[in-house]
Amino acid sequence: MDRPSSVLSDGTIRRLVEEGRIEIDPWDPGMVQPASVDLKLGGSFRVFHNHRVTSIDLRMPPPGLTEEVVLADDETFVIHPGEFCLGTTLERIELPDDIVARVEGKSSIGRLGLIVHATAGFCDPGWRGALTLEFNNLMRVPIELSPGLPIAQLSFMTLDRPALRPYGDPALGSHYQDQSGATESRYEGGPARR
């Protein structure tokens, strides 16, 4: 039977986490907002080695384009003006087969010129892992990032019915299931389509 889709409220989010249907680890009930959960910044980043390539051909992305940088809790990561890098959430998320989630930047962070996701804002039903964030500094001054900072928010929506093939289903070839840390692109573009 179909059911209406809806954005989950704070009370429903708390209940589903307590019941184990949605997993957020570590879980901090104080991070729950009216219709989302704030997420903290983890200590893993991936920086790009732009000097190694002249261009990125999406039909065959170059290997080794990024390098992981892991920070201690008391260190900071500096993202310079116009720079793009990857980061990760501290939290590991697991979704059931009938709930999706959206990662959004926090308004107060965006007002300081930091974009936290370019296109990776959607988590399919069945998703498991830490979330990779796509940082872009739009300011003319560097921005310092510290592990543990509230950096993004995650909202949840119910599907009209459970997915027939949730993320991670062997038939899908899900590239990012169970990722931990900032994870580089695993895009497989293949031959150009005309």
LINPE-V252340 format. One record per helix or strand of 2 or more residues. SS is the DSSP state (H for helix, E for strand). FROM is the first residue (numbers start at 0). LEN is the number of residues. Records with the same first field share a line. If there is no record, write none. Layout:
SS = FROM-LEN + FROM-LEN
This chain:
H = 9-9 + 28-3 + 49-3 + 106-4
E = 22-3 + 31-2 + 35-6 + 43-5 + 65-5 + 75-4 + 83-11 + 98-7 + 113-2 + 121-2 + 127-10 + 142-4 + 149-9
